[in-house]
Amino acid sequence: MKTVYFSLLYHGNMNYDRYPKRVIRKYFPEIYEIVIDAMKKYHPLKINLQISGMSIESLKMCAPYVLEDFRMLAREGRLIFTGTYYSEPVNVTTDGETDFRCAWLGTEIVRRNLGEPYGFFPQEQSYHPQIPWIVKNLGLTWVTVPGNPKIVNPFVIVGLDGTEIYGIPTFGMNHNNLEYYFDISDDNGLIVGAGDLEIPHNFDLLMSKIEELNNNGKKLEIVTIPEYLEKFQPEKEIFLPPCAWQKENVLENPSFSRWISDPQDIIVHKATMKAMSDTESATVFNTIWNLHNNSNCDIEVENAKTVVPLDPIMADIESAEEFTNIEEEYLARGGKVTALSKSWHLVLWGVNSDATGWYPLIEKRRERILSFNKASLFSREVINTILGEISSYLTVPDDYTRGLIMYNPHREHKETVEIEGTIPLQAFDCKGKGILTVNLMEDGKICSIFDVTLPSYGYTTIFFREKEKVDEANWEIGDSIENSNITLARRDKRVVLKTAWRDYELSLQPFMIKEVLNGTLISRSPIKGGDILSWIRMVPYPQLKIAMRLDWNIMFVETFSILDDVVLCNMEFEFLRPTLIGEGDWNPNGLIFGVQSKNKGTIYYDIPFGVVAHQNPKESFIPALRFATLQDEESGVAIISKSGNHSFKVSGDNGFIGIGLGASTLGGPARPALLDVDRAKSSVLHYNNWEYEYFNGKYQSEFFIYPYRGDWQDRDIPHISRQKTESDYLVDISKRTGVSNIDPQKSFIEIQPDKGIEISTLELQGDKLFVRLYETSGRGTDFILSVGGKVLKGEISPFGIFEGWI
């Protein structure tokens, strides 16, 4: 007789996207008790439970009896806890360091409050192929993934770096389709039904169906996932690309459209990227300055000067400020709650996907963005304190009017710097050599623009003298610009990008508009507006500006700036009236700015801790973290987003790559949903009010187009994408007398080879330095890291994540 094992996995979230906190804290504990009641009624019933770290903290505050009931069932062996994130992020929208720390924090909260976790459940079943390393590093052995008819039972999931753990496919399973999953399962296979703890099954019908199947010769045995893995150890090995719980084909079209496609999602992810990079840069900078100068600038948070923005929205929406115990119990640094403790807490809190996704309230988006802004403020205070200490050793010579110190958290590169002031300036490097400086009068302010070469993981000084006048840089009618590397020329609505080796065509792709006509939602093409206007200027660098009316409701201005070997693209949309863009549902095919090549190629894009090749050469969507690139046999072209995680439309076969600038997907903005709970009847009703995301007002997106010869590994596109999207930091040098007694320019870190390896974090613990690195080329290498008089030699595997101590 065929035997199939059945396991239920519930996911509990006390920060549910569609409700304010007063509703969640009143009704959700009642819902959880409905599940507990069912387990008391049906003793064969067993459950695997994922409940996020922030949800545990919320229950400790408002319903500790629920946690005690969970512990009781765990002691009986009928309930096990999984590892979890602290908040509920969709993991492809965070970088590797944030992803790991969020997973560590959530899992540690489970360990300390509920007991030892088994396996790992990621929010929305989101998966990227460095998750196996994270899960194994947490001491766990399996991860749940979205199932499909080809992958029904557990298997060995192979990570990008070669790490192997067990993959547990999950399905939206209930009494109506349980027999179907029994039939497609292997003998002695495990089928896992997963769902929200807030939407419990009808357990009477479920248990009745299991009894019916057993009576009909279809033996179904209820187990927990660990119990199954004790009996059977899967052997089939599978590599999974990024995927998530979604309607689309999750492997060939991993759009992640619920969480990265609409215009508000993009705004959230822009704040996310800034907060992550600020916090990670501050963590590393404080470590290397402490090593160099024996000075810890990560001040205790009570002594921080940062003024935290206040917002009345926090009366209705949960916030990190309610759970400051997390900073003391889990994130303290050297036994103290510091600015970086606070910053990391705000980042790990803010990445919660309730600010994007299925049904995000505008208020939740606002609070999460506020959390990110606070994280950046605390991190920048640490960075500015360090730069202030360095500047105290420096003096502005008498023949200069101003001095700046600038910190670069990346490898050596040239950066275009723009500073605002009231007088025109001439810049000089740290050796007194003049730097070509352009001064423009814009918006009533004088902007001084110049290029400076920044040392690797270090600082340089820049000095200024007053200049007699601002430069003339008027826009003139024209349609083409060039420098020694790139030519751009407008051809009607399109722009041709020419290099010495390839030509590309750039354009906003055709799109559809949805609107209500006579009470019916219809789709139509945009109504063409007036003439297309274009202007050029060559100062401070070649720029081409094109303006057009895309539709009666939509104004569009695109500005292309050639910066050496890349093109900075600034897209500005103004929607004069609320407008729906795209094809409806969660389809991400809305505003797409595309790059068309004459050559087909392979699509590569970055994920946390790595880069993957897209497995589908046909038209599809991918969730690039910072960049996606089209690589042919001789060259490539990358799009690097300055706004964080985006949806990219790609087709390797057609030689096309495009960045999504927003689509009116279903799910928000929404007003709070209504909820009815009747514990006596085991009844839970969520009254959702699904709405499309309108465009209204002004939107701006910035990204780089980078054409290159050779392959993406040799050009080190992963590192260039970090340089282009993460901040450099500068402060004034205030001392006017005395002599400088510190180098005017210094690099704190040396790492060899000089490409293909990224520093994820450096942390000083006592006199030991903890190092986490990751390899981005997929080739592997030996390396030497030198920092603060300490040297680490090692070997890192292809796409490997290296941890070590010096």
C-alpha positions in Angstrom: 0.0 0.0 0.0 1.3 3.4 -0.9 2.1 5.5 2.1 2.4 9.3 2.0 3.4 11.5 5.0 1.6 14.7 5.5 2.7 17.8 7.5 1.1 21.1 8.2 3.3 24.2 8.3 1.8 27.5 9.6 3.3 30.9 9.3 2.3 33.5 12.0 2.8 37.2 11.6 1.8 39.8 14.2 2.7 42.5 11.7 0.1 41.5 9.0 0.1 43.9 6.2 -3.6 45.0 6.1 -4.4 45.8 9.7 -3.3 48.5 12.2 -1.7 47.2 15.4 -4.7 47.6 17.6 -6.7 45.1 15.4 -3.8 42.7 15.2 -3.2 42.6 18.9 -6.8 42.2 19.7 -7.9 39.5 17.2 -4.8 37.6 16.1 -4.2 35.9 19.5 -7.9 34.7 19.3 -7.2 33.2 15.8 -4.0 31.5 17.1 -6.1 29.9 19.9 -8.5 28.5 17.3 -5.5 26.4 16.0 -4.5 25.5 19.5 -8.1 24.4 20.2 -8.0 22.2 17.2 -4.8 20.5 18.3 -6.3 19.8 21.7 -9.3 18.3 20.0 -7.4 16.2 17.4 -4.4 14.6 19.1 -3.0 13.0 15.9 -2.6 16.6 14.6 0.9 17.9 14.4 2.2 21.3 13.2 5.4 23.0 12.2 5.2 26.6 13.2 7.1 29.6 11.9 6.5 32.7 13.9 8.7 35.7 13.3 10.9 37.2 15.9 8.9 40.5 16.0 5.7 38.4 16.3 7.1 36.6 19.3 7.9 40.0 20.9 4.4 41.3 20.1 2.8 38.2 21.7 5.0 38.6 24.8 3.5 42.1 25.1 -0.2 41.5 24.4 -0.9 37.7 24.7 1.9 35.7 26.5 -0.6 32.9 27.1 -0.5 32.0 23.4 3.3 31.5 23.6 2.8 29.3 26.7 0.3 27.1 24.8 2.8 26.8 21.9 5.4 25.7 24.4 3.0 23.1 25.9 2.3 21.6 22.5 6.1 21.5 21.8 6.7 19.6 25.0 4.2 17.1 23.9 6.1 16.6 20.6 3.2 17.8 18.5 4.5 21.2 17.5 8.0 22.2 16.3 9.3 25.7 15.7 11.3 26.7 12.6 14.0 29.2 12.2 12.8 32.6 11.0 13.6 36.1 10.1 13.2 38.8 12.7 10.8 40.7 10.5 9.2 39.2 7.4 11.4 40.3 4.5 11.2 39.0 1.0 14.9 38.0 1.0 15.8 39.0 -2.6 15.1 42.6 -1.7 17.9 42.7 1.0 21.6 42.4 0.5 23.5 39.5 1.9 24.7 41.0 5.2 21.2 42.3 6.1 19.6 39.0 5.0 21.9 37.0 7.3 21.6 39.3 10.3 17.8 39.3 10.0 17.7 35.5 9.8 20.1 35.2 12.8 18.1 37.6 14.9 14.8 35.9 14.3 16.1 32.4 14.8 17.9 33.5 18.0 14.7 35.0 19.4 13.0 31.6 18.8 15.8 29.8 20.5 15.6 31.9 23.6 11.9 32.1 23.9 10.4 28.9 22.5 13.1 26.3 22.2 15.5 24.9 19.6 14.3 25.5 16.0 14.2 23.0 13.2 14.8 24.1 9.7 14.0 27.5 8.3 10.9 29.1 6.8 11.4 32.3 4.7 8.6 34.8 4.3 6.4 34.2 1.2 8.5 31.1 0.5 11.0 33.5 -1.1 14.3 31.8 -1.9 17.6 32.7 -3.4 20.5 30.2 -3.9 22.6 31.5 -1.1 19.9 30.7 1.5 21.4 27.2 2.0 24.6 28.8 3.3 22.6 31.1 5.7 20.5 28.2 7.0 23.5 25.9 7.6 25.4 28.7 9.3 22.4 29.1 11.7 22.9 25.4 12.6 19.7 24.3 10.7 19.4 21.5 8.1 16.4 22.3 5.9 14.5 25.2 4.2 11.0 25.3 2.8 10.6 26.3 -0.8 7.6 26.8 -3.1 6.5 23.5 -4.6 5.4 22.7 -8.1 4.1 19.5 -9.8 7.7 18.6 -10.8 9.1 19.1 -7.2 6.6 17.6 -4.7 8.7 15.7 -2.1 11.8 16.7 -0.1 15.2 16.8 -1.9 18.8 17.9 -1.4 18.9 21.6 -2.4 22.3 22.7 -3.6 23.3 26.4 -3.0 25.2 28.7 -5.3 28.3 28.1 -3.3 27.8 24.4 -3.2 26.3 24.2 0.3 23.8 21.3 0.6 20.8 21.1 2.9 17.3 19.6 2.5 14.7 21.5 0.5 11.1 21.0 1.6 8.5 21.9 -1.1 5.2 23.4 0.3 1.8 23.8 -1.2 -1.4 25.7 -0.5 -3.2 22.5 0.6 -6.6 21.9 2.1 -9.2 19.1 2.4 -10.4 19.8 -1.2 -7.0 19.1 -2.9 -5.3 16.8 -0.4 -6.1 13.7 -2.5 -4.5 15.3 -5.6 -1.2 15.9 -3.7 -1.4 12.3 -2.4 -1.7 11.0 -5.9 1.3 13.0 -7.3 3.5 12.2 -4.4 6.1 9.3 -4.4 5.5 6.4 -2.1 7.0 7.3 1.3 7.1 10.9 0.1 6.2 13.9 2.3 3.7 16.5 1.2 3.6 19.8 3.2 0.6 22.1 3.3 1.6 25.6 4.2 -0.5 28.7 5.1 -1.0 31.7 7.3 -1.7 31.0 10.9 -4.2 33.9 10.5 -6.2 31.9 7.9 -6.5 28.5 9.7 -7.8 25.4 8.0 -11.3 23.9 8.7 -9.8 21.2 10.9 -13.0 19.2 11.1 -13.1 18.8 7.3 -9.3 18.3 7.0 -9.2 15.5 9.6 -12.3 13.9 8.1 -10.7 13.9 4.7 -7.5 12.2 6.1 -9.7 9.5 7.7 -11.6 9.1 4.4 -8.3 8.6 2.4 -7.0 6.1 4.9 -10.3 4.1 4.7 -10.0 4.1 0.9 -6.5 2.5 1.0 -4.6 5.8 0.6 -2.5 5.8 3.7 -1.7 9.3 4.9 0.4 9.6 8.1 0.6 13.0 9.9 4.2 13.9 11.0 6.3 16.9 11.7 9.0 17.7 9.1 11.9 16.6 11.5 10.1 13.3 12.2 10.0 12.6 8.5 13.6 13.4 8.0 14.6 11.1 10.8 13.0 8.2 8.8 14.0 9.2 5.3 17.0 11.1 4.0 16.4 12.6 0.5 19.2 12.0 -2.0 18.0 13.7 -5.3 20.0 17.0 -5.8 18.4 20.1 -7.3 19.7 23.6 -7.8 16.9 26.2 -7.5 17.1 29.8 -8.9 15.4 32.6 -7.1 11.7 31.9 -6.6 8.8 32.8 -4.4 5.1 32.1 -3.7 3.4 33.6 -6.7 1.0 32.8 -9.6 3.6 32.9 -12.3 5.9 30.0 -13.2 8.2 30.5 -10.2 11.3 29.0 -11.8 11.2 30.4 -15.3 9.6 33.8 -14.5 10.7 34.7 -10.9 9.1 38.2 -11.1 8.6 38.7 -7.4 6.0 41.2 -8.8 4.1 41.3 -5.5 7.0 43.0 -3.7 9.1 45.1 -6.2 6.9 46.2 -9.1 4.5 49.0 -8.1 5.7 52.6 -7.8 5.4 52.6 -4.0 7.4 49.4 -3.8 10.3 51.2 -5.6 10.2 54.1 -3.1 10.4 51.7 -0.2 13.3 49.8 -1.8 15.2 53.0 -2.5 15.1 53.8 1.3 16.0 50.2 2.0 19.1 50.3 -0.1 20.3 53.5 1.5 19.8 52.4 5.0 21.5 49.0 4.4 24.6 50.6 2.8 24.8 53.4 5.4 24.6 50.9 8.3 27.1 48.4 6.8 29.5 51.2 5.9 29.4 52.6 9.4 30.0 49.2 10.9 33.1 48.5 8.8 34.4 52.1 9.1 34.1 52.1 12.9 36.0 48.8 13.0 38.9 49.9 10.9 39.2 53.3 12.6 39.2 51.6 16.0 42.0 49.3 14.8 43.9 52.3 13.4 43.4 54.8 16.1 42.1 52.8 19.1 39.0 54.9 19.0 35.5 53.5 19.1 33.1 56.1 17.6 30.0 53.9 18.0 28.7 56.0 20.9 26.1 54.8 23.3 22.7 55.5 21.9 21.7 57.7 24.9 24.6 60.0 24.1 23.8 60.1 20.4 23.1 63.6 19.0 20.7 62.3 16.3 17.3 63.9 16.5 14.9 61.1 15.7 12.0 62.2 13.4 8.6 61.9 15.0 5.4 60.8 13.2 1.9 60.4 14.6 1.5 57.4 12.4 3.2 55.3 15.1 0.0 55.6 17.2 -1.6 53.1 14.7 1.3 51.2 13.3 3.8 49.0 15.2 7.4 50.4 15.3 10.8 49.3 16.4 10.6 51.9 19.3 8.2 49.5 21.0 10.8 46.8 21.2 14.0 48.5 22.3 14.7 45.4 24.4 15.9 43.8 21.2 18.8 46.2 21.1 19.8 45.4 24.7 19.3 41.6 24.6 20.5 40.8 21.1 22.2 43.7 19.4 24.3 45.3 22.1 27.9 46.0 21.1 30.5 45.5 23.8 27.7 45.1 26.3 26.2 48.5 25.4 23.3 49.7 23.3 25.0 51.9 20.7 24.1 54.0 17.7 24.9 51.0 15.5 22.7 48.7 17.7 19.9 51.1 17.1 20.7 51.4 13.4 20.8 47.6 12.8 17.5 47.2 14.7 15.8 49.8 12.5 17.1 48.2 9.3 16.1 44.6 10.4 12.7 45.9 11.4 12.1 48.0 8.3 12.8 45.3 5.7 9.5 43.7 6.7 7.6 43.0 3.4 4.3 44.3 4.9 5.4 47.7 3.4 5.2 46.1 -0.1 3.4 43.1 -1.4 -0.1 41.8 -1.2 -2.0 44.5 0.7 0.3 47.1 2.1 -1.2 50.0 3.9 0.1 53.4 3.0 0.7 53.9 6.8 2.9 50.8 7.0 5.0 52.0 4.0 5.4 55.3 5.7 6.5 53.8 9.0 9.0 51.4 7.4 10.5 54.2 5.3 10.8 56.3 8.5 12.6 53.4 10.1 15.1 53.3 7.3 15.6 57.1 7.5 16.3 56.8 11.2 18.8 54.0 10.6 20.7 56.2 8.1 20.8 59.1 10.6 22.3 56.9 13.4 24.8 55.3 11.0 25.8 58.7 9.5 26.4 60.0 13.0 29.0 57.3 13.5 30.6 58.0 10.2 30.6 61.7 10.7 32.1 61.3 14.2 35.0 59.3 12.8 35.5 61.8 10.0 35.4 64.6 12.6 38.2 62.9 14.6 40.3 62.5 11.4 39.6 66.1 10.5 40.8 67.3 13.9 44.3 66.2 12.9 44.1 68.1 9.7 44.4 71.8 9.0 43.1 73.9 6.1 46.2 75.8 4.8 46.0 79.6 4.7 45.9 79.8 1.0 42.6 77.8 0.8 39.1 78.9 1.8 37.7 75.5 2.6 38.6 71.9 3.1 36.7 68.6 3.0 37.5 65.1 4.0 35.8 62.3 2.0 35.5 58.6 2.9 35.2 55.8 0.4 33.8 52.5 1.6 34.8 50.7 -1.6 37.9 50.0 -3.7 39.7 52.8 -5.5 37.7 54.6 -8.1 36.9 58.0 -9.6 33.8 59.7 -8.3 32.0 62.8 -9.6 31.3 65.0 -6.6 28.7 67.8 -6.4 28.6 70.2 -3.4 26.3 73.1 -2.9 27.2 76.6 -1.7 26.9 80.3 -2.2 30.2 81.0 -3.9 32.0 79.4 -6.9 34.9 77.2 -6.0 38.1 75.7 -7.5 38.9 72.3 -6.1 42.5 70.9 -5.4 43.5 67.4 -4.4 45.4 66.5 -1.3 48.7 67.2 -3.0 47.6 70.7 -4.1 47.0 69.8 -7.7 44.1 71.7 -9.3 41.1 69.6 -10.3 38.8 70.6 -13.2 35.9 72.2 -11.4 32.6 73.4 -13.0 30.3 75.8 -11.0 26.7 76.0 -12.1 23.9 78.2 -10.8 20.9 76.0 -10.3 17.8 76.6 -8.3 19.3 79.6 -6.7 22.4 77.7 -5.4 25.9 77.3 -6.8 26.8 73.7 -7.4 30.5 72.9 -7.7 31.2 69.8 -9.7 34.5 67.9 -10.0 36.0 64.4 -10.2 38.2 63.0 -7.5 40.0 59.7 -7.3 39.2 58.0 -4.0 41.6 55.6 -2.2 40.5 52.0 -1.4 38.5 51.8 1.8 39.9 55.1 3.0 39.7 58.9 2.9 41.2 61.8 1.0 41.2 65.5 1.5 40.0 68.2 -0.9 40.7 71.9 -0.6 39.1 74.9 -2.3 39.7 78.4 -3.3 37.1 80.9 -4.4 36.6 81.3 -8.1 35.6 84.5 -9.8 32.4 83.4 -11.5 30.1 80.6 -12.3 30.4 78.7 -15.6 28.0 79.0 -18.5 26.1 75.8 -19.1 23.0 76.7 -20.9 20.8 74.1 -22.6 20.8 74.3 -26.4 18.5 72.6 -28.9 20.2 69.5 -30.1 19.8 65.7 -30.2 23.3 64.1 -29.9 26.2 64.2 -27.4 29.5 62.2 -27.1 32.8 61.8 -25.3 35.7 59.6 -26.1 33.9 56.4 -25.1 30.2 56.8 -25.9 27.9 58.6 -28.3 24.2 59.2 -27.7 21.9 60.3 -30.5 18.1 60.7 -30.4 16.1 59.0 -33.1 12.4 60.1 -32.6 11.4 58.5 -29.2 14.5 56.3 -29.1 18.2 57.0 -28.3 21.0 55.2 -30.0 24.0 54.5 -27.8 27.2 53.9 -29.8 30.5 52.5 -28.6 33.6 51.3 -30.5 32.3 47.7 -30.3 28.5 47.7 -30.1 25.4 49.9 -30.8 22.4 49.7 -28.5 18.9 51.2 -28.8 17.4 52.8 -25.6 13.7 53.5 -25.2 10.7 53.5 -22.9 8.8 50.5 -24.0 5.2 50.6 -25.2 2.7 50.3 -22.3 -1.0 50.1 -21.6 -3.3 52.4 -19.6 -6.3 51.1 -17.6 -9.2 53.4 -16.9 -12.9 53.2 -16.1 -15.2 53.9 -19.1 -19.0 53.8 -18.5 -18.4 51.8 -15.3 -16.1 49.2 -16.9 -12.4 48.9 -16.5 -10.8 49.0 -20.0 -7.3 48.9 -21.4 -6.1 51.4 -24.0 -2.9 52.6 -25.6 -1.5 56.1 -24.7 -2.9 59.0 -26.6 0.1 60.6 -28.4 0.8 64.2 -27.3 2.6 67.0 -29.0 6.2 67.3 -30.4 9.2 65.7 -28.8 11.7 68.3 -27.6 15.4 67.7 -27.0 18.3 69.8 -25.6 22.0 69.2 -25.0 24.8 70.7 -23.0 28.4 69.7 -22.6 29.2 71.2 -19.2 29.9 69.8 -16.7 29.6 66.6 -18.8 27.7 65.7 -21.9 24.0 65.7 -21.3 21.0 65.0 -23.5 17.5 66.0 -22.2 14.3 64.8 -24.0 10.8 65.8 -23.1 7.5 64.4 -24.4 3.9 63.9 -23.5 3.4 60.2 -23.3 -0.4 60.6 -22.9 -2.8 63.4 -22.1 -2.2 62.5 -18.4 1.5 61.9 -18.5 4.5 64.2 -18.9 7.9 62.5 -19.3 11.4 64.0 -19.2 14.5 61.8 -19.6 18.0 63.0 -19.1 21.1 61.1 -20.1 24.5 62.1 -18.7 27.7 60.5 -20.0 30.1 60.0 -17.1 33.3 58.6 -18.6 32.3 55.1 -19.6 28.7 54.9 -18.2 25.5 56.7 -18.8 23.5 58.0 -15.9 19.8 58.0 -16.8 17.3 60.2 -14.9 13.6 59.4 -15.7 11.0 61.9 -14.5 7.3 61.2 -14.9 4.5 63.6 -14.0 1.0 62.1 -13.8 -1.4 65.0 -14.0 -4.3 62.8 -12.9 -4.4 59.4 -11.1 -3.5 56.8 -13.8 -3.3 53.0 -13.9 -0.4 51.7 -15.9 0.1 48.1 -17.0 -1.8 44.9 -17.6 -3.5 44.4 -14.2 -3.3 41.8 -11.5 0.3 41.5 -10.3 1.7 41.7 -13.8 4.9 43.8 -13.6 4.8 44.8 -17.3 4.2 48.5 -16.8 6.8 51.3 -17.4 9.9 49.5 -18.7 13.0 51.4 -19.9 14.8 49.0 -22.2 18.2 48.5 -23.8 18.0 46.6 -27.1 21.1 44.8 -28.5 21.6 43.3 -32.0 23.2 40.3 -30.3 21.6 37.7 -28.1 23.2 36.7 -24.8 22.8 35.4 -21.3 21.2 37.4 -18.5 23.0 37.6 -15.2 21.8 39.4 -12.1 22.8 39.9 -8.5 21.2 38.3 -5.4 22.3 38.5 -1.8 25.9 37.3 -1.6 26.2 36.4 -5.3 25.3 36.5 -8.9 23.1 34.1 -10.9 22.5 33.3 -14.5 18.8 33.5 -15.5 17.8 30.1 -16.7 15.1 31.2 -19.1 16.3 32.8 -22.3 12.8 33.8 -23.3 10.9 37.0 -22.3 10.5 37.0 -18.5 10.9 39.0 -15.4 13.7 38.8 -12.7 14.2 40.5 -9.3 17.7 42.0 -9.6 19.0 43.5 -6.3 21.3 46.1 -7.9 22.1 45.2 -11.5 21.2 42.9 -14.4 23.5 42.5 -17.4 23.1 41.1 -20.9 26.4 39.2 -21.7 27.2 38.1 -25.2 30.4 36.3 -26.4 32.5 39.5 -26.7 30.8 42.2 -24.6 27.9 43.1 -22.4 25.6 45.9 -21.2 24.5 46.3 -17.6 21.7 48.3 -16.0 22.5 49.3 -12.5 19.7 50.7 -10.4 20.2 53.6 -8.0 16.8 53.0 -6.4 17.4 49.5 -4.9 15.6 46.4 -5.9 13.7 46.5 -9.2 11.8 44.2 -11.5 13.7 43.7 -14.7 12.2 42.6 -18.0 14.7 40.5 -20.0 15.1 38.2 -23.0 18.5 36.7 -23.7 17.3 35.3 -27.0 16.1 38.7 -28.1 19.1 40.6 -26.8 16.9 42.7 -24.5 17.2 44.0 -21.0 14.9 46.5 -19.3 14.4 48.0 -15.9 10.9 48.3 -14.5 9.9 51.8 -13.3 6.6 50.8 -11.9 3.3 49.1 -12.7 -0.2 49.4 -11.3 -0.3 46.0 -9.6 -3.1 44.8 -7.4 -2.8 45.2 -3.7 -2.6 48.8 -2.7 -2.8 51.5 -1.6 -5.5 50.1 0.5 -7.5 51.2 3.6 -7.4 48.7 6.5 -9.3 45.5 5.9 -12.2 44.3 8.2 -12.0 41.2 10.3 -14.4 38.9 12.0 -13.3 36.2 14.5 -15.5 33.8 16.3 -13.4 31.4 18.3 -16.5 29.3 19.4 -17.3 28.6 15.8 -13.6 28.4 14.7 -14.5 31.1 12.2 -12.1 33.7 10.7 -13.2 36.1 8.0 -10.9 38.6 6.4 -12.8 41.2 4.3 -10.1 42.4 1.9 -10.5 45.4 -0.3 -8.1 44.9 -3.2 -7.2 48.0 -5.1 -4.8 48.8 -8.0 -1.8 51.1 -7.4 -2.4 54.4 -9.1 0.4 56.7 -10.3 -0.3 60.2 -9.3 2.0 63.2 -9.1 5.8 63.1 -9.8 8.1 60.1 -9.9 11.8 60.0 -10.4 14.1 57.0 -11.1 17.8 56.9 -11.7 19.9 54.1 -13.1 23.2 53.6 -15.0 23.7 51.9 -18.4 27.1 50.5 -18.6 28.3 49.0 -21.9 31.6 47.1 -21.6 34.0 44.9 -23.5 34.8 41.4 -22.3 32.8 39.6 -19.6 31.1 40.8 -16.5 33.5 39.0 -14.2 36.6 40.7 -15.6 34.9 44.1 -15.5 33.8 43.4 -11.9 30.2 44.5 -12.5 29.1 43.4 -8.9 31.6 45.8 -7.3 31.0 48.6 -9.8 27.3 48.3 -9.0 28.0 48.9 -5.3 30.3 51.9 -6.1 27.6 53.4 -8.2 24.7 52.9 -5.8 26.2 53.3 -2.3 27.2 56.6 -0.8 30.6 58.2 -0.2 30.7 60.4 2.9 32.3 63.9 3.4 32.6 66.5 6.2 34.2 69.9 6.5 37.7 70.3 7.9 37.2 73.1 10.5 40.7 73.7 11.9 42.4 76.8 10.5 45.7 77.0 12.5 48.6 74.7 13.2 49.9 71.9 11.1 48.3 68.6 10.0 49.7 65.6 11.8 47.9 62.8 9.9 48.2 61.7 6.3 46.0 63.8 4.0 45.0 60.6 2.2 45.0 57.1 3.5 43.7 53.6 2.5 42.8 51.4 5.5 42.3 48.1 3.8 44.2 46.2 1.2 42.7 43.1 -0.4 44.1 41.0 -3.2 43.0 40.1 -5.8 41.6 43.6 -6.4 38.3 42.3 -8.0 35.8 39.5 -7.4 35.7 39.7 -3.6 33.4 41.9 -1.5 33.7 42.7 2.2 30.4 42.0 3.9 31.4 43.0 7.4 34.3 43.5 9.7 33.7 43.4 13.5 36.2 43.9 16.3 35.5 41.7 19.3 38.1 42.2 22.0 41.5 42.0 20.2 40.1 39.7 17.5 38.8 40.8 14.2 35.9 38.9 12.6 35.8 39.0 8.8 33.0 38.0 6.4 33.8 38.1 2.7 32.0 36.8 -0.4 33.2 35.9 -3.9 31.2 37.4 -6.8 32.8 36.1 -10.0 32.0 32.4 -9.6 35.7 31.5 -10.2 37.1 31.2 -6.7 40.5 32.5 -5.6 43.2 32.7 -2.9 43.1 36.1 -1.2 45.1 38.3 1.2 43.3 40.8 3.4 45.4 43.4 5.3 43.7 45.8 7.8 44.9 47.6 10.9 48.2 45.7 11.0 46.4 42.4 10.8 46.8 40.0 7.8 44.4 37.2 6.8 45.3 34.7 4.0 42.7 32.2 2.8 40.9 30.6 -0.1 37.4 31.3 -1.1 35.4 29.0 -3.3 33.3 30.1 -6.4 30.5 32.3 -5.0 31.7 31.3 -1.6 31.1 33.1 1.7 34.1 33.2 3.9 34.2 33.7 7.7 37.4 34.0 9.7 39.2 35.6 12.6 42.4 37.6 12.7 
